[in-house]
Amino acid sequence: MTFPTRSPISLFARGPIGLLAAILMILSPHLAGAAVFSPQTMTLDNGMQVVLVENHRAPVVTHMVWYKVGSADETEGVSGIAHFLEHLMFKGTKDIAPGDFSKIVARNGGNDNAFTSWDYTGYFQNIARDRLEMVMKMEADRMQNLQLTDDVVLPERDVIIEERRSRIDNNPGALLGEQMRAALYMAHPYGRSIIGWLNEMETLGTDDALAFYHKWYAPNNAILVVAGDITMDQLKPLAEKYYGAIPAGDVATRHRVKEPTQHAPRKVTLTDPRVGQASMSRYYLAPSYNSENADQAASLEVLSEILGSGTTSRFFRSLVVDQSIATSAGTFYDPVAVDLASFGLYAVPRDGVELADLEKAVDAEIAKVAENGVTEEELARAKQKLLDSAVFARDSLSAAARTLGEALAVGLTVDQVESWPDRINAVTIEQVNAAAKSVFDDKRSVTGWLQPPEGGPVSGMPTAPVTGEQEVH
């Protein structure tokens, strides 16, 4: 996952392994039980949570504000408003002219961005320690003093519409992923496009943006996360001065419909002349750390590592190396969500291999793990890789801030973040095998085929398999 220096940015989905799972994998087994990031926390009088991770290796800081609202919290008929407001937050207050926020940060040697997902919206700056107060003042200013008129809103609506066209409508893989997700969640708003459905985006206006802003953007619905060269004794007075002075708002309550019982598998096939390489993918409904059966989440993280992470994984060795039926194959699972999650897989066929034959081979691998389970050797290796794979994340300012911010924004706790290595270490082979039997339920799945028309692609445009990783910049 990247956060380009261009602003603003929107994050359509977390990466194949998931932000928390990818970044928290940082402790060797002999450090299990130790702290991960050792954050310090406090809560301002207005209800805003403040989290600090000290890192004094360089005189810089990452400053992030996370709002506990995303596209899944939008009212029916106004899809895309969360992402649209993210753009509009750069359009100025009475003290900062439209577009000047990022220019000021850049002139002071920093970079900034923002991102939107189904469950949260975030804004961040990376900047020198002695400029932290400046960005805190500006961020607090737009938390309460955003000024919007049709003169800035309507042109920006054209920007997000063009963004959709270039990032989604012009990308067959992204289109298929969007359609698959809409089919996977029959009632839950996780099936909604984060950037929005075009016909609804075209009707978004100033009143919609301001209503969403006043409904959700308040300090008691936000989390401040700072990582870097600062202590809590230094941060606390700044947080109280700028964010603590903002009155708490009457924040709306998240209302999410419950996904109904699903009785049949679904299939989505997208045939497009722009497809340069056919692929197949599949999503299964799966538990998150917040949902029913949350105790399976850690086991599913281990399962995903065993089945589809890297060239030593089961899927890759069987489909790519042994059978020579695919050129790549893998899995992805992200358990960090307010509600349900999804467990996914993908495979790209070798030349001359039909998607139907590839899907049969994938099904055979799934049946094998569901019936026979995994081995102790696979379990040990996967747990070791999970605990070792991101050991250097501790050295990254943004890794700590992003991981803690995302976790807290979806309702997890600091303790849950800090205890992640212990949960992975505690996973047993029986738990992994039970989780596999549970998650690989065809009735709760969507399979996607991405293919060129007969005769091959017109443009030869390369198309990545659908892995759930979609970003709009």
C-alpha positions in Angstrom: 0.0 0.0 0.0 1.4 3.4 -0.9 0.5 6.9 0.1 1.7 9.1 -2.8 2.8 12.7 -2.1 0.1 14.0 -4.4 -3.0 15.2 -2.5 -5.7 14.2 -2.1 -5.6 10.4 -2.2 -8.4 8.0 -1.6 -7.9 4.5 -0.3 -10.4 2.1 -1.9 -9.3 -1.0 0.0 -6.5 -2.3 2.1 -3.9 -4.6 0.5 -4.2 -8.3 0.0 -3.1 -9.2 3.5 -4.7 -6.2 5.2 -3.1 -3.2 6.8 -3.2 -4.5 10.4 -2.1 -8.0 9.4 0.6 -6.7 7.1 2.1 -4.2 9.6 1.6 -5.9 12.9 3.7 -8.9 11.8 6.8 -7.5 13.3 7.9 -9.5 16.3 10.0 -12.6 16.4 8.6 -15.5 18.5 11.1 -14.9 21.2 9.6 -11.4 21.6 6.0 -12.7 22.0 4.4 -11.1 25.0 6.4 -7.9 24.5 4.8 -4.7 23.3 4.5 -4.0 19.6 4.5 -0.2 19.4 4.2 0.7 23.1 1.8 3.6 22.4 0.8 6.1 25.0 -2.9 7.2 25.0 -5.1 9.9 26.5 -8.6 11.3 25.9 -9.3 15.0 25.6 -12.3 16.4 27.5 -14.3 16.6 24.3 -13.9 12.9 23.7 -11.1 12.9 21.1 -8.7 10.0 21.6 -5.0 10.8 21.4 -2.3 8.2 20.7 1.4 8.7 20.6 4.2 6.4 19.5 7.6 7.8 20.4 10.4 7.4 17.8 13.4 9.6 18.3 15.6 8.4 15.5 15.0 11.5 13.4 13.5 14.9 14.1 10.3 14.2 12.2 6.7 13.1 13.0 3.7 11.6 11.3 0.5 13.3 12.3 -2.8 11.6 11.4 -6.4 12.3 12.2 -8.8 9.4 11.6 -12.6 9.9 11.5 -14.8 6.9 12.3 -16.9 7.2 9.2 -16.6 5.8 5.7 -18.6 4.9 2.7 -20.5 2.2 4.5 -22.0 4.9 6.7 -23.5 6.9 3.8 -27.2 7.3 3.3 -28.7 5.3 0.5 -28.7 7.3 -2.7 -25.6 9.4 -2.0 -22.8 6.9 -2.5 -19.4 8.5 -2.8 -20.1 11.4 -0.4 -17.5 10.2 2.1 -14.8 10.2 -0.6 -16.1 13.4 -2.1 -15.9 15.2 1.3 -12.3 13.9 1.7 -11.5 15.9 -1.5 -13.4 18.9 -0.3 -11.6 19.0 3.0 -8.7 20.6 1.0 -11.0 23.4 -0.3 -10.3 25.8 2.5 -11.5 27.7 5.6 -11.7 31.4 6.3 -8.0 31.3 7.2 -6.7 28.9 4.5 -7.6 29.4 0.8 -8.8 26.5 -1.3 -5.8 24.3 -2.3 -3.4 26.1 0.1 -3.3 23.4 2.8 -1.0 21.0 0.8 1.0 23.9 -0.5 1.8 25.1 3.0 2.8 21.6 4.1 5.0 21.3 1.0 6.6 24.7 1.5 7.6 23.5 5.0 9.3 20.4 3.7 6.4 17.9 4.4 3.9 15.9 2.5 0.3 15.2 3.2 -2.5 13.0 1.9 -5.9 11.6 2.8 -7.8 8.3 2.2 -11.3 6.9 2.4 -12.4 3.3 3.0 -15.6 1.7 4.0 -15.1 2.2 7.7 -13.0 5.4 8.1 -11.5 8.5 6.5 -8.1 9.7 7.4 -5.8 12.7 6.9 -2.1 12.8 7.5 1.1 14.8 7.2 4.7 13.8 7.4 6.7 16.8 8.6 9.7 18.0 10.7 9.1 18.0 14.4 9.3 21.8 14.7 6.5 22.1 12.2 4.1 19.8 14.0 2.2 22.6 15.7 1.6 24.3 12.4 -0.1 21.2 10.9 -2.1 20.5 14.0 -3.5 24.1 13.9 -4.5 23.6 10.2 -6.0 20.2 10.7 -8.0 21.4 13.7 -9.1 24.4 11.7 -10.7 22.3 8.9 -12.2 19.9 11.4 -14.6 22.7 12.4 -14.4 25.6 9.9 -14.6 24.0 6.5 -16.2 26.5 4.0 -17.9 25.1 0.9 -19.7 26.8 -1.9 -20.9 25.7 -5.3 -18.0 27.5 -6.8 -15.5 24.9 -5.3 -17.8 22.0 -4.9 -19.2 21.5 -8.4 -15.8 21.6 -10.2 -14.5 19.1 -7.6 -17.4 16.9 -8.4 -16.2 16.8 -12.0 -12.8 15.7 -10.6 -14.1 12.7 -8.7 -16.2 11.7 -11.7 -13.2 11.7 -13.9 -11.3 9.9 -11.1 -13.9 7.1 -11.3 -13.7 6.9 -15.0 -9.9 6.7 -15.0 -9.4 4.4 -12.0 -12.5 2.2 -12.2 -14.4 2.4 -15.5 -11.2 2.3 -17.5 -9.8 -0.7 -15.6 -11.5 -4.0 -16.2 -10.0 -5.6 -13.1 -11.3 -2.8 -10.9 -14.7 -3.0 -12.5 -14.9 -6.7 -11.9 -13.8 -6.3 -8.3 -16.5 -3.7 -7.8 -19.1 -6.0 -9.2 -17.9 -8.9 -7.2 -18.1 -7.0 -4.0 -21.6 -5.8 -4.8 -22.6 -9.5 -5.3 -20.8 -10.7 -2.2 -22.6 -8.3 0.2 -26.3 -8.7 -0.7 -27.5 -6.2 1.9 -24.6 -4.8 3.8 -23.1 -1.5 2.6 -19.7 -3.0 2.2 -21.0 -3.9 -1.2 -21.2 -0.2 -2.1 -18.5 1.4 -4.2 -16.3 3.7 -2.1 -15.8 6.2 -4.9 -19.5 6.0 -5.5 -21.9 4.8 -8.2 -21.7 7.2 -11.2 -25.4 8.0 -11.4 -25.4 9.0 -7.7 -22.0 10.9 -7.9 -23.5 13.1 -10.6 -26.1 14.4 -8.2 -23.8 15.1 -5.2 -23.8 18.8 -4.2 -22.8 21.3 -1.6 -25.7 20.5 0.8 -24.8 16.8 0.7 -21.2 17.5 1.6 -22.0 19.9 4.4 -24.6 17.6 5.8 -22.2 14.7 5.9 -19.5 17.0 7.4 -21.7 18.2 10.2 -23.0 14.7 10.9 -19.7 12.9 11.3 -16.8 15.3 11.6 -16.3 16.1 15.2 -13.5 15.5 17.8 -15.5 12.9 19.6 -15.7 10.9 16.4 -12.0 11.3 15.6 -8.6 9.8 16.7 -5.4 11.7 16.7 -2.3 9.5 16.2 1.2 11.0 16.3 4.4 9.0 15.8 7.9 10.4 15.9 10.2 12.6 17.8 7.9 13.9 20.5 6.9 13.0 24.1 3.5 12.9 25.6 4.4 15.8 27.8 5.1 17.8 24.6 2.1 16.5 22.6 -0.6 16.8 25.3 -0.6 20.7 25.5 -0.6 21.0 21.7 -3.5 18.5 21.4 -5.5 20.3 24.1 -4.8 23.7 22.6 -5.9 22.9 19.1 -8.2 19.9 19.2 -9.3 20.2 22.8 -10.8 23.6 22.1 -13.3 22.2 19.6 -16.6 21.4 21.2 -17.8 17.8 21.0 -20.5 17.2 18.4 -23.7 15.3 18.3 -22.3 12.5 16.2 -24.6 10.1 14.5 -24.6 6.4 15.4 -23.4 3.9 12.8 -26.4 1.8 11.6 -25.3 -1.2 9.6 -27.8 -3.7 8.2 -27.0 -7.3 8.9 -26.1 -9.5 6.0 -28.8 -12.1 5.4 -28.2 -15.8 5.1 -26.8 -16.6 1.7 -28.1 -19.7 0.0 -26.2 -19.9 -3.3 -22.8 -19.1 -4.8 -22.7 -16.3 -7.3 -20.5 -15.8 -10.4 -19.6 -12.6 -12.2 -17.9 -12.8 -15.7 -16.5 -9.7 -17.3 -15.5 -9.9 -20.9 -13.7 -6.8 -22.1 -11.5 -6.1 -25.1 -9.1 -4.2 -22.9 -8.3 -7.4 -20.9 -4.8 -8.5 -21.8 -4.6 -11.4 -19.4 -7.4 -13.6 -18.2 -7.7 -14.3 -14.5 -10.1 -15.8 -11.9 -10.7 -14.7 -8.4 -13.1 -15.6 -5.6 -14.4 -13.9 -2.4 -15.8 -15.7 0.6 -17.6 -14.0 3.5 -15.4 -14.3 6.5 -15.3 -13.0 10.1 -13.4 -9.9 11.1 -11.9 -9.1 14.5 -15.3 -7.4 15.3 -17.8 -9.8 13.9 -19.4 -13.1 15.0 -16.7 -15.8 15.1 -14.0 -13.2 15.6 -12.0 -15.9 17.3 -11.3 -17.4 13.9 -9.6 -14.2 12.5 -6.1 -15.1 13.7 -6.4 -18.6 12.4 -7.6 -17.3 9.0 -4.5 -15.0 8.9 -2.3 -18.1 9.3 -4.4 -20.0 6.8 -4.0 -17.3 4.2 -0.2 -17.3 4.8 -0.1 -21.1 4.3 -2.3 -21.2 1.2 -1.4 -18.1 -0.8 1.5 -15.9 0.5 4.5 -16.0 -1.8 6.2 -18.6 -3.9 6.4 -21.2 -1.2 2.7 -21.2 -0.5 0.4 -24.2 -1.3 -1.4 -22.6 -4.1 1.7 -21.3 -5.9 3.6 -24.6 -5.5 0.7 -26.7 -6.7 -0.9 -24.5 -9.4 2.3 -22.8 -10.8 5.1 -25.2 -10.1 3.7 -28.7 -9.9 0.8 -28.5 -12.3 2.1 -25.7 -14.5 -1.5 -24.5 -15.0 -1.1 -21.0 -13.7 1.5 -18.2 -13.8 0.6 -16.8 -10.4 -1.8 -17.6 -7.6 -2.4 -16.3 -4.1 -4.8 -15.5 -1.3 -5.8 -12.3 0.7 -7.6 -11.7 3.9 -8.2 -8.6 5.9 -9.8 -9.0 9.3 -9.7 -5.3 10.3 -13.3 -4.1 9.8 -16.3 -2.9 11.7 -18.4 -5.7 10.5 -17.8 -8.7 8.2 -14.6 -9.3 6.2 -13.7 -11.4 3.1 -11.2 -14.1 2.4 -10.1 -14.1 -1.2 -8.0 -16.0 -3.7 -6.9 -15.4 -7.3 -5.1 -17.3 -10.1 -3.8 -16.4 -13.6 -3.8 -19.2 -16.2 -0.8 -20.1 -18.3 -1.2 -19.5 -22.1 -3.6 -22.1 -23.5 -5.2 -23.0 -20.2 -9.0 -22.3 -20.0 -10.4 -20.5 -17.0 -12.8 -23.4 -16.4 -9.9 -25.8 -16.0 -8.0 -23.4 -13.7 -11.1 -23.0 -11.6 -11.4 -26.8 -11.2 -7.8 -26.9 -10.1 -8.3 -24.2 -7.6 -11.4 -26.0 -6.3 -9.4 -29.1 -5.9 -6.9 -27.3 -3.7 -9.6 -25.8 -1.6 -11.3 -29.2 -1.2 -7.9 -30.7 -0.2 -7.3 -28.2 2.6 -11.0 -28.4 3.8 -10.9 -32.2 4.0 -7.3 -32.9 5.1 -6.3 -29.6 6.8 -2.8 -28.2 7.0 0.4 -29.8 8.4 2.3 -28.9 11.6 5.2 -27.9 9.4 3.1 -25.5 7.4 1.6 -24.1 10.6 5.0 -23.5 12.2 6.5 -21.9 9.0 3.4 -19.6 8.5 3.5 -18.4 12.0 7.2 -17.7 11.8 6.7 -15.8 8.6 3.9 -13.7 10.0 5.8 -12.8 13.1 9.0 -12.0 11.2 7.9 -10.6 7.9 7.6 -6.9 8.9 10.2 -6.7 11.6 11.4 -3.3 10.3 7.9 -1.8 10.6 8.8 -0.7 14.1 11.3 1.7 12.5 8.7 3.4 10.4 6.8 6.4 11.7 3.9 5.8 9.4 3.5 2.1 10.1 2.7 2.6 13.7 0.4 5.5 13.1 -1.5 3.7 10.3 -1.9 0.4 12.2 -3.1 2.0 15.4 -5.3 4.5 13.7 -7.0 1.9 11.5 -7.5 -0.5 14.4 -9.0 2.1 16.6 -11.2 3.6 13.8 -13.0 0.2 13.4 -13.5 -0.3 17.1 -10.5 -2.4 18.1 -8.4 -1.4 21.1 -4.7 -0.6 21.7 -4.5 -3.8 23.7 -5.7 -5.8 20.8 -3.0 -4.3 18.6 -0.3 -4.9 21.1 -1.3 -8.5 21.7 -1.4 -9.5 18.1 1.8 -11.6 18.2 0.5 -13.6 21.2 -2.7 -14.4 19.3 -0.7 -15.6 16.3 1.6 -17.7 18.5 -1.5 -19.3 20.2 -3.1 -20.5 16.9 -3.3 -24.3 16.8 -3.5 -26.6 13.8 -7.0 -27.6 15.0 -8.1 -24.0 14.9 -6.7 -23.4 11.4 -8.4 -26.5 10.0 -11.7 -25.6 11.6 -11.4 -22.1 10.2 -10.8 -23.5 6.7 -13.8 -25.7 6.9 -15.9 -22.7 8.0 -14.8 -20.1 5.5 -14.7 -22.2 2.4 -18.5 -22.2 2.1 -19.6 -21.9 -1.6 -23.0 -20.6 -0.6 -21.2 -17.5 0.8 -19.0 -16.9 -2.1 -18.6 -15.0 -5.4 -16.4 -16.2 -8.2 -15.1 -13.7 -10.8 -13.8 -14.4 -14.3 -11.9 -11.7 -16.2 -11.4 -12.5 -19.8 -10.8 -10.9 -23.2 -13.4 -11.6 -26.0 -12.9 -14.5 -28.4 -10.0 -13.6 -30.7 -8.1 -11.9 -27.9 -7.8 -8.4 -26.6 -8.1 -5.4 -28.8 -5.7 -3.2 -26.9 -3.4 -5.7 -25.3 -3.8 -3.8 -22.1 -2.4 -5.7 -19.1 -4.9 -6.4 -16.4 -4.1 -7.5 -12.9 -6.2 -10.2 -11.2 -8.7 -9.0 -8.7 -7.1 -9.1 -5.3 -9.3 -6.6 -3.5 -6.6 -4.0 -3.6 -8.1 -0.9 -5.3 -6.9 2.6 -4.7 -8.0 5.9 -6.2 -5.3 8.6 -6.2 
